[in-house]
Amino acid sequence: MPAPRKPTAVLQLAGSFKHNPARGRAREREPEPVGAPGDPPARLKSEAARQAWAELVAQAPWATASDRWWLELACQLKVRLQSGEGSAADFRNLTALLRGLGVNPADRSRVQVPAPPAETNRFRAVRAKWSRKP
């Protein structure tokens, strides 16, 4: 089985694109998801599913609007399993969805969230530049 694809942010931090610029160019047009997942979709009609949505969004604050389908499927599977109607396949599918969302403890360590924007103070930057020792 091939190794899982590393996130672009991890490769940038490791300097992989300096070593292999073509690798960076291949990821230049990679989509960047934005926006919070928002309220549960209207398709989640049961109160249990809507509560599962709120709980899951709270547990994965890095989830974005692009993750809405995954979140919806996970909520539906959770409700099915809690009601006793779920199967072993439903459990495996829910586990895979949670792994993909980085919700379980082992996979949470693989989630990369953007760093908060650095404070931009040009005077500090100039002072830091001139205070460096050769």
N, C-alpha and C positions, 0 to 999 in steps of 0.2 A: 504494500500500500504506500503511495507517495506521501511525503511529509506535507502537513497542512500549509497552505499559503500564508506567509508572514504578512501582517498588516504593513502598509506603506509607512506609517509613522515609525514603526520599529526599525525598518530598514533605513530610514532617514537618520534616526538617532545613532545607528550603528555605523554610519558612514558608507553603507553599501553602494550608494549611488555615486560617490566619489571614485570608488574603485571600479565600478562598472556603470558609466553614464547611460548606456543603452537601456539598462534595467530601469533607470529612473524615467527615461523618455517613454518607455512602454506603459508607465502608470500615470503620465501627465494628465490624461483626461478621465481619470478615475472619478466617479461621482462622490460627492461629499454630502451625506444626508444631513438635513437640517430640520429644526422644529421638533417640538415635543409631540408625543403620541396623541395627546389631547384626550377628549372624552371617549368613552367606549362607543363603538359603532352601533347603529340602530338595530343591526342584526342580533346583537346580544340582548335578547328580550328578558331573560330571567334575571331576577335580582341576584342570584348566586353567581351568575356569569359576570354581571356588572361589578360585583364585589371582588371577584377574582381579578378583573381588569385593574381595579384600583390598587389591589394588593401587589400585583405583578409590576405595575408601573412604579410603585413606591420602592420595590425591591431592585429595580433596574433603572436608576435615574439616567443612565446613559442611553436608554432606548429613544429612538427618534420616530418621526412620522413615517419613515420608511419601514419601520418594524411593525406597523399596525396589523398586518395580516398574521405575522408570527404570534403576536400577542393575542390576537383573537382566537387563533387555533389552540394556543396553550390554555386559554381560559375555557374554551369549550371542552377540551380533553380533561381538564381538572374537574369541572362540574360533572362530567360523565363518570369519572373514576370515583368521586366522592359520593355519587348517588348509588354506586354499586352496579351500574350498568356497563362499566368499562371493562375492557379485556386486557390481556397481557400486551397485545399489540398497541393499544391505546397508551399503556404505561410507557412502553419503549418510545413511542412517538413523542409523548410529553417530555420524557427525559432528553430526547434529541433536540427538541425545541428549546428547552431550558438551557441546554449546553450551548446551542447556537446563540442564544441571547446573553450568555455569560452569567447566568443566574446562580448556578450551583457553585459551591466553594472552590472546587478544583479549576473550573473554567473562568471564574471571576478573576483569577490571577492573570489570565491572558487578555483581559479587556484593556484596551488602551483608550483613555479619554484625553481629549485635548487639554493642554496645560492652560491655566488662566493667563490672559494677556499680561505680558511684562509691563511694569511701570515704565513709561517713557519720560525720562527726565534727561534732557541733553546735557545739562550741567554735570550730572553725576557721571554720565558716560565720558565726557571730556576729562573730568578729574580722574576717573579710573584709568583712562588711556595714558595720562601723563604721570600717574603715580606708579606705574608698573616698573619693576626693576629689570634691567637687561640680563 
